[in-house]
């Protein structure tokens, strides 16, 4: 693995990829990238309207895709997804943990129930699905890839005038910790685990923040701007493909130099 021409190094032909939160924004972009590289996709989301729109959009691009409704925070949904994927394809090769939520509030005013809700999706849900998928990958016996979508908010404390959502930031730090620990535990099975840590990108989740603080964020970023659509999917393909066969346990920031 890792040898061959560039076409082979970046090809996902014949692979089955599950992308959670794949109906919009970053999740849809990552799904598009994996599909364009040849993977057969399964995307999940909590809202059927957006899920069906994404499914139709991907199919229009000639990508094989199945859409499944549900939440990573619900154990029954996770079990149902995996049963269906194994029924359809008999295996799973790539997991992209993108599903996530946030709740913004000044730190001293953050309601505990909102903190818990964010943790249940971003950290507990990510672990629940990842453990189940890794068990299946181990049973398959030929390795696999797990790509966690974290955030630069999980790499450093951050500034409250940019982002005041302590539950989100802590949950993403937890995802990075999960990435590193799981990478060491799964390496003997050939399962590689890495994290993508985006900076600020225009998504539904960041819309309110960017309306208030995009100028400040851009000024503090060495490249002088926030991220643009299309600047994340290449990394996802790389981490899912044979080209990254000796990379595991890494948290890669895509942030225009903000964390440098």
C-alpha positions as a Markdown table, in Angstrom:
| # | Residue | x | y | z |
|---|---|---|---|---|
| 1 | Unk | 0.0 | 0.0 | 0.0 |
| 2 | Unk | 1.3 | 3.5 | -0.9 |
| 3 | Unk | 3.2 | 2.3 | -4.0 |
| 4 | Unk | 2.1 | 3.0 | -7.6 |
| 5 | Unk | 1.3 | 6.0 | -9.8 |
| 6 | Unk | -0.6 | 9.0 | -8.7 |
| 7 | Unk | -3.9 | 7.7 | -10.1 |
| 8 | Unk | -3.6 | 4.6 | -7.9 |
| 9 | Unk | -2.3 | 6.5 | -4.9 |
| 10 | Unk | -5.4 | 8.7 | -4.8 |
| 11 | Unk | -8.0 | 6.3 | -6.0 |
| 12 | Unk | -10.9 | 5.1 | -3.8 |
| 13 | Unk | -12.4 | 2.8 | -6.4 |
| 14 | Unk | -14.2 | -0.1 | -4.8 |
| 15 | Unk | -14.2 | 1.4 | -1.3 |
| 16 | Unk | -17.3 | 2.0 | 0.8 |
| 17 | Unk | -17.3 | 5.3 | 2.7 |
| 18 | Unk | -19.7 | 6.5 | 5.5 |
| 19 | Unk | -19.9 | 10.2 | 6.0 |
| 20 | Unk | -22.0 | 11.5 | 8.9 |
| 21 | Unk | -23.6 | 14.9 | 8.7 |
| 22 | Unk | -23.1 | 14.6 | 4.9 |
| 23 | Unk | -26.1 | 16.6 | 3.7 |
| 24 | Unk | -24.6 | 20.1 | 3.8 |
| 25 | Unk | -21.5 | 22.2 | 4.3 |
| 26 | Unk | -18.3 | 20.5 | 5.1 |
| 27 | Unk | -19.8 | 17.1 | 5.3 |
| 28 | Unk | -21.3 | 17.3 | 1.8 |
| 29 | Unk | -18.0 | 18.6 | 0.4 |
| 30 | Unk | -16.0 | 15.8 | 1.9 |
| 31 | Unk | -18.6 | 13.3 | 0.6 |
| 32 | Unk | -18.2 | 14.8 | -2.9 |
| 33 | Unk | -14.5 | 14.4 | -2.7 |
| 34 | Unk | -14.6 | 10.8 | -1.7 |
| 35 | Unk | -17.2 | 10.0 | -4.4 |
| 36 | Unk | -15.2 | 11.8 | -7.1 |
| 37 | Unk | -12.3 | 9.6 | -6.1 |
| 38 | Unk | -14.4 | 6.5 | -6.8 |
| 39 | Unk | -15.9 | 5.6 | -3.4 |
| 40 | Unk | -19.4 | 4.3 | -2.9 |
| 41 | Unk | -21.0 | 6.7 | -0.4 |
| 42 | Unk | -23.4 | 6.4 | 2.5 |
| 43 | Unk | -24.3 | 9.8 | 3.9 |
| 44 | Unk | -26.3 | 10.4 | 7.1 |
| 45 | Unk | -28.1 | 13.5 | 8.5 |
| 46 | Unk | -30.9 | 14.4 | 10.9 |
| 47 | Unk | -33.0 | 16.4 | 8.5 |
| 48 | Unk | -34.6 | 14.5 | 5.7 |
| 49 | Unk | -35.1 | 17.6 | 3.4 |
| 50 | Unk | -31.4 | 18.4 | 3.3 |
| 51 | Unk | -30.5 | 14.7 | 3.1 |
| 52 | Unk | -32.6 | 14.0 | 0.0 |
| 53 | Unk | -31.3 | 17.2 | -1.7 |
| 54 | Unk | -27.7 | 16.1 | -1.0 |
| 55 | Unk | -28.4 | 12.6 | -2.3 |
| 56 | Unk | -29.9 | 13.9 | -5.5 |
| 57 | Unk | -27.0 | 16.3 | -6.0 |
| 58 | Unk | -24.4 | 13.6 | -5.6 |
| 59 | Unk | -26.2 | 11.2 | -7.9 |
| 60 | Unk | -26.4 | 14.0 | -10.5 |
| 61 | Unk | -22.6 | 14.0 | -10.4 |
| 62 | Unk | -22.5 | 10.3 | -11.2 |
| 63 | Unk | -21.6 | 9.3 | -7.6 |
| 64 | Unk | -23.1 | 6.1 | -6.2 |
| 65 | Unk | -24.7 | 7.1 | -2.9 |
| 66 | Unk | -27.3 | 6.0 | -0.3 |
| 67 | Unk | -28.8 | 8.4 | 2.2 |
| 68 | Unk | -29.8 | 7.4 | 5.7 |
| 69 | Unk | -31.7 | 9.4 | 8.2 |
| 70 | Unk | -30.7 | 9.6 | 11.9 |
| 71 | Unk | -28.4 | 10.9 | 14.5 |
| 72 | Unk | -25.1 | 9.7 | 15.9 |
| 73 | Unk | -26.5 | 10.5 | 19.3 |
| 74 | Unk | -29.0 | 7.7 | 19.0 |
| 75 | Unk | -27.7 | 4.2 | 19.5 |
| 76 | Unk | -30.6 | 2.7 | 17.5 |
| 77 | Unk | -29.8 | 4.8 | 14.5 |
| 78 | Unk | -26.1 | 3.8 | 14.5 |
| 79 | Unk | -27.0 | 0.2 | 14.6 |
| 80 | Unk | -29.5 | 0.5 | 11.8 |
| 81 | Unk | -27.0 | 2.3 | 9.6 |
| 82 | Unk | -24.4 | -0.3 | 10.0 |
| 83 | Unk | -26.8 | -3.2 | 9.5 |
| 84 | Unk | -28.0 | -1.5 | 6.2 |
| 85 | Unk | -24.5 | -0.8 | 5.0 |
| 86 | Unk | -23.4 | -4.4 | 5.5 |
| 87 | Unk | -26.6 | -5.6 | 3.9 |
| 88 | Unk | -25.9 | -3.4 | 0.8 |
| 89 | Unk | -22.1 | -3.8 | 0.5 |
| 90 | Unk | -20.9 | -6.3 | 3.0 |
| 91 | Unk | -18.2 | -4.1 | 4.3 |
| 92 | Unk | -17.1 | -0.5 | 5.3 |
| 93 | Unk | -13.7 | 0.9 | 4.5 |
| 94 | Unk | -13.8 | 4.6 | 5.3 |
| 95 | Unk | -15.6 | 6.5 | 8.1 |
| 96 | Unk | -15.8 | 10.2 | 8.2 |
| 97 | Unk | -17.1 | 11.5 | 11.5 |
| 98 | Unk | -18.4 | 14.9 | 10.5 |
| 99 | Unk | -21.7 | 15.2 | 12.3 |
| 100 | Unk | -21.6 | 17.8 | 15.0 |
| 101 | Unk | -23.6 | 20.6 | 16.7 |
| 102 | Unk | -22.7 | 23.7 | 18.7 |
| 103 | Unk | -24.3 | 26.1 | 21.2 |
| 104 | Unk | -23.0 | 29.6 | 21.7 |
| 105 | Unk | -23.1 | 31.4 | 25.0 |
| 106 | Unk | -20.7 | 33.3 | 27.2 |
| 107 | Unk | -18.8 | 30.8 | 29.2 |
| 108 | Unk | -20.1 | 31.7 | 32.6 |
| 109 | Unk | -23.7 | 31.6 | 31.3 |
| 110 | Unk | -23.4 | 28.2 | 29.4 |
| 111 | Unk | -26.4 | 26.1 | 30.4 |
| 112 | Unk | -25.2 | 22.6 | 31.5 |
| 113 | Unk | -28.0 | 20.9 | 29.4 |
| 114 | Unk | -26.6 | 22.6 | 26.3 |
| 115 | Unk | -23.0 | 21.5 | 27.2 |
| 116 | Unk | -24.3 | 17.9 | 27.6 |
| 117 | Unk | -26.2 | 18.0 | 24.3 |
| 118 | Unk | -23.1 | 19.1 | 22.4 |
| 119 | Unk | -21.0 | 16.4 | 24.1 |
| 120 | Unk | -23.6 | 13.7 | 23.4 |
| 121 | Unk | -23.4 | 14.4 | 19.7 |
| 122 | Unk | -19.8 | 15.6 | 19.1 |
| 123 | Unk | -17.9 | 13.2 | 21.4 |
| 124 | Unk | -20.2 | 10.4 | 22.7 |
| 125 | Unk | -21.8 | 9.9 | 19.3 |
| 126 | Unk | -18.5 | 10.0 | 17.4 |
| 127 | Unk | -17.1 | 7.4 | 19.8 |
| 128 | Unk | -20.2 | 5.2 | 19.6 |
| 129 | Unk | -20.2 | 5.0 | 15.8 |
| 130 | Unk | -16.4 | 4.8 | 15.6 |
| 131 | Unk | -16.2 | 1.8 | 18.0 |
| 132 | Unk | -18.8 | -0.1 | 16.0 |
| 133 | Unk | -17.2 | 0.6 | 12.7 |
| 134 | Unk | -13.7 | -0.3 | 13.9 |
| 135 | Unk | -15.0 | -3.6 | 15.2 |
| 136 | Unk | -16.3 | -4.3 | 11.7 |
| 137 | Unk | -13.0 | -3.2 | 10.1 |
| 138 | Unk | -11.1 | -5.5 | 12.4 |
| 139 | Unk | -13.4 | -8.4 | 11.5 |
| 140 | Unk | -12.8 | -7.6 | 7.8 |
| 141 | Unk | -9.1 | -8.0 | 8.4 |
| 142 | Unk | -7.8 | -5.6 | 5.7 |
| 143 | Unk | -7.5 | -2.3 | 7.5 |
| 144 | Unk | -9.5 | 0.9 | 7.1 |
| 145 | Unk | -9.6 | 4.6 | 7.5 |
| 146 | Unk | -11.2 | 6.8 | 10.1 |
| 147 | Unk | -11.3 | 10.6 | 9.5 |
| 148 | Unk | -12.6 | 12.8 | 12.3 |
| 149 | Unk | -13.7 | 16.3 | 11.6 |
| 150 | Unk | -12.5 | 18.3 | 14.6 |
| 151 | Unk | -11.7 | 22.0 | 14.6 |
| 152 | Unk | -8.9 | 24.5 | 15.4 |
| 153 | Unk | -11.2 | 25.3 | 18.4 |
| 154 | Unk | -10.0 | 22.0 | 19.8 |
| 155 | Unk | -6.3 | 22.8 | 19.4 |
| 156 | Unk | -6.2 | 26.0 | 21.5 |
| 157 | Unk | -8.4 | 27.9 | 23.8 |
| 158 | Unk | -9.4 | 30.5 | 21.2 |
| 159 | Unk | -10.6 | 34.0 | 21.6 |
| 160 | Unk | -14.1 | 34.7 | 23.0 |
| 161 | Unk | -14.6 | 37.5 | 20.5 |
| 162 | Unk | -14.3 | 34.9 | 17.7 |
| 163 | Unk | -16.0 | 31.9 | 19.2 |
| 164 | Unk | -17.7 | 31.6 | 22.6 |
| 165 | Unk | -19.0 | 28.0 | 22.6 |
| 166 | Unk | -17.0 | 26.2 | 25.3 |
| 167 | Unk | -18.9 | 22.9 | 24.9 |
| 168 | Unk | -18.1 | 22.8 | 21.2 |
| 169 | Unk | -14.4 | 23.7 | 21.7 |
| 170 | Unk | -14.0 | 21.1 | 24.5 |
| 171 | Unk | -15.8 | 18.4 | 22.5 |
| 172 | Unk | -13.5 | 19.0 | 19.5 |
| 173 | Unk | -10.4 | 18.8 | 21.8 |
| 174 | Unk | -11.9 | 15.4 | 22.9 |
| 175 | Unk | -12.2 | 14.3 | 19.3 |
| 176 | Unk | -8.5 | 15.1 | 18.8 |
| 177 | Unk | -7.7 | 13.1 | 21.9 |
| 178 | Unk | -9.8 | 10.3 | 20.6 |
| 179 | Unk | -8.0 | 10.4 | 17.3 |
| 180 | Unk | -4.6 | 10.1 | 18.8 |
| 181 | Unk | -5.5 | 7.3 | 21.2 |
| 182 | Unk | -7.5 | 5.3 | 18.7 |
| 183 | Unk | -4.7 | 5.6 | 16.2 |
| 184 | Unk | -2.2 | 3.9 | 18.5 |
| 185 | Unk | -4.7 | 1.2 | 19.4 |
| 186 | Unk | -5.9 | 0.5 | 15.9 |
| 187 | Unk | -2.5 | 0.6 | 14.1 |
| 188 | Unk | -1.9 | -3.1 | 14.6 |
| 189 | Unk | -5.0 | -3.8 | 12.6 |
| 190 | Unk | -4.1 | -1.5 | 9.8 |
| 191 | Unk | -6.7 | 1.0 | 10.6 |
| 192 | Unk | -5.5 | 4.6 | 10.3 |
| 193 | Unk | -7.1 | 7.4 | 12.3 |
| 194 | Unk | -6.6 | 11.1 | 11.6 |
| 195 | Unk | -8.4 | 14.3 | 12.2 |
| 196 | Unk | -9.1 | 17.3 | 10.0 |
| 197 | Unk | -9.2 | 20.6 | 12.0 |
| 198 | Unk | -10.8 | 23.3 | 9.9 |
| 199 | Unk | -10.5 | 27.0 | 10.8 |
| 200 | Unk | -13.5 | 29.2 | 10.0 |
| 201 | Unk | -15.4 | 28.2 | 6.8 |
| 202 | Unk | -18.7 | 29.5 | 5.6 |
| 203 | Unk | -21.3 | 27.0 | 6.9 |
| 204 | Unk | -24.7 | 27.1 | 8.5 |
| 205 | Unk | -23.1 | 26.6 | 11.9 |
| 206 | Unk | -20.7 | 29.6 | 11.5 |
| 207 | Unk | -23.1 | 32.0 | 9.7 |
| 208 | Unk | -23.9 | 34.0 | 12.9 |
| 209 | Unk | -20.3 | 34.1 | 14.0 |
| 210 | Unk | -19.0 | 35.3 | 10.6 |
| 211 | Unk | -21.7 | 38.0 | 10.4 |
| 212 | Unk | -20.3 | 39.5 | 13.6 |
| 213 | Unk | -16.6 | 38.7 | 13.4 |
| 214 | Unk | -15.4 | 37.7 | 9.9 |
| 215 | Unk | -13.4 | 40.9 | 9.6 |
| 216 | Unk | -11.6 | 40.3 | 12.9 |
| 217 | Unk | -11.0 | 36.6 | 12.1 |
| 218 | Unk | -9.6 | 37.4 | 8.6 |
| 219 | Unk | -7.3 | 40.1 | 10.0 |
| 220 | Unk | -5.9 | 37.6 | 12.5 |
| 221 | Unk | -5.3 | 34.9 | 9.9 |
| 222 | Unk | -2.0 | 35.1 | 8.1 |
| 223 | Unk | -3.6 | 34.4 | 4.7 |
| 224 | Unk | -6.0 | 37.3 | 5.4 |
| 225 | Unk | -9.3 | 35.4 | 4.8 |
| 226 | Unk | -11.5 | 32.6 | 6.0 |
| 227 | Unk | -11.7 | 29.2 | 4.2 |
| 228 | Unk | -13.5 | 28.7 | 0.9 |
| 229 | Unk | -15.6 | 25.9 | -0.3 |
| 230 | Unk | -13.5 | 23.2 | -1.9 |
| 231 | Unk | -10.4 | 23.7 | 0.3 |
| 232 | Unk | -11.1 | 20.6 | 2.5 |
| 233 | Unk | -12.1 | 17.8 | 0.3 |
| 234 | Unk | -8.6 | 17.2 | -1.1 |
| 235 | Unk | -7.3 | 16.5 | 2.4 |
| 236 | Unk | -10.1 | 14.0 | 3.0 |
| 237 | Unk | -9.3 | 12.1 | -0.2 |
| 238 | Unk | -5.6 | 12.1 | 0.7 |
| 239 | Unk | -6.3 | 10.7 | 4.2 |
| 240 | Unk | -8.7 | 8.0 | 2.8 |
| 241 | Unk | -6.4 | 6.9 | 0.0 |
| 242 | Unk | -3.3 | 4.8 | -0.3 |
| 243 | Unk | -1.2 | 8.0 | -0.5 |
| 244 | Unk | -1.4 | 8.4 | 3.2 |
| 245 | Unk | -0.6 | 4.9 | 4.2 |
| 246 | Unk | 2.1 | 5.9 | 6.8 |
| 247 | Unk | 0.1 | 8.7 | 8.4 |
| 248 | Unk | -2.0 | 8.1 | 11.6 |
| 249 | Unk | -2.8 | 9.9 | 14.8 |
| 250 | Unk | -2.5 | 13.4 | 13.2 |
| 251 | Unk | -4.7 | 16.4 | 13.7 |
| 252 | Unk | -4.2 | 18.6 | 10.6 |
| 253 | Unk | -5.2 | 22.2 | 10.7 |
| 254 | Unk | -6.7 | 23.8 | 7.5 |
| 255 | Unk | -6.8 | 27.4 | 8.7 |
| 256 | Unk | -4.8 | 29.7 | 6.5 |
| 257 | Unk | -2.1 | 29.7 | 9.1 |
| 258 | Unk | -4.2 | 30.8 | 12.1 |
| 259 | Unk | -2.7 | 28.3 | 14.5 |
| 260 | Unk | 0.8 | 28.8 | 13.2 |
